[in-house]
Amino acid sequence: MTIESKGVRFAIPAVLIFVFAAITFYHLGNRPLIDYDESIYAQVAREAIQNHSQLDLTWLGYIAQHKPPQFFDKPPLIIWMVETSQIVFGINEFSARFWTAIFAIITLPLVFLFTQKLSQSFTAAILSVAAFFAAFQFDDFAGVLQLDIPVGFFVLLTLYSFWQARESDHYYLLFWAAMGLGVMTKSVIGLLPLPVVLIYSVPEADFKWLKSKNFLLGGLLFLAIVLPWHILQQIHYGAAFWDQYLSYHLLKRYAVTLDSNGGSPHYYLDIFFRQRILFCCMMLSLVWFIASSFKSKPHFFLTVTLLFIFLFFSAAATKLPPYILVAYPYVAIMIGMTLAALAGRLENSGKNSGNIFIAAMILVFVAASLEHKQTRLAQENDPQLVSDKAVGEYLKTHNLGQHVYYYSVNWQKPAVTYYSNRPVFINDFYRQHKPEDRFILISDKPPDFPGETLLFSAITENVYQIE
């Protein structure tokens, strides 16, 4: 695809990004928050605002577990950003998801720039952006408060900066700054570019970047971004911080299956397989990239990046669907470059056949996204999500002097905690004694207590007064 007009070259990706943004923001705040992470992060941000404590984060859910309330699960950058959206838009679903949507959207122009730099092809860059429309998992989680898309953006920006720094080494400052912001988003996941860069550099023993003055200065910038908050947590909480932040949420999560969140070695491959259009394009692209890696540095760089990220998360004992979202930009770039190469061959074999192929692929990707969005919209009124919100909003203004319990062995109700802004304790009433003489109980079936009174009824659960 040869386009000389600068206006047209700007308009085509701009239109695609605008359409993606419109799809992402459409009904962004309609669906109630989901257990677990989304509700937890939104509540942590709210508590930081309420307590005027941006450096010492807390979560009411830990009080319900009879633990100290300090929130050491993740670094604070996205929590701080959610605070800003909650201040601007109010405490609601839209404000909770706003920044994830923004990071998802700005990932597309960065992918466009990175693809164009790697391939020197406007067509490849356009098709890389279009490929995101077929990435249904990425599209779905663009409307969920999770940390994986934001940290994925910073990982992408880090790797883009490294590639740019091969020609202009002041990009090493951005390389380290982006990595620092990635660490402040999701801890060690922000460091993923380091092993990728090392693996890429080994075959030709090309480590001249280590000698760059800006590379060393960038390292200091990284430390300036990352160290202050971590040092402050060490000063305030000492070993308690590291036990949760590092030992439990990083090392143990990687080595041991936590909360039954495990899976087979092909767990993430199965996720891609369920996105049939994307999967077919990805596998075709991966074969071509592996074959091309022996003679092309851009192909080798992208192959190393995707395979390392994929194997890194596949090797972890604890697996959750959002973890692999970090890989989608590289899948999209591979698809864009592969389809552009195919379009070029078609163009050589027949007049305009390459352009027709490009337009057809873009239409297929966008049409698939629109159809998938309709399916997702049909799930907005999920009975459990609607019930948790209704119960939480009821408890926010009723029976404030009593503890709230949930009829469960080990599962909490973070969404109810968010909507009620109060802790929800758990109790296995089959095995444990009645926790108090008088309390509020959430249950999906009538409790076996002689003195219960139905206070509120939702679709999947009720609220009872237990005397």
JOFENTA-V193827 format. One line per field, one symbol per residue. burial: # if it has 16 or more other ideal C-beta (glycine too) atoms within 10 Angstrom, else .. A space follows every 10 residues. Layout:
BEGIN
burial=???
END
This chain:
BEGIN
burial=#......... .##..##..# #.###..##. #####.#### ########.. ......#### ####....## ########## ###.##.... #.######## #####.##.. ##.###.##. ########## ########## ########## ########## #####...#. ########## #######.## ###..##..# #.......#. ...##..##. ##..##..## ..#...#... ##.##...#. ..#....... ..#...##.. ##..#.###. ##..##.##. .##..#.### ########## .###.#.### ########## ########## ####.##... ...#..##.. ##..##.##. .##....... ...####### #####...#. .#######.. .######### .######.#. ........## ###...#... .#...#.##. ######.
END
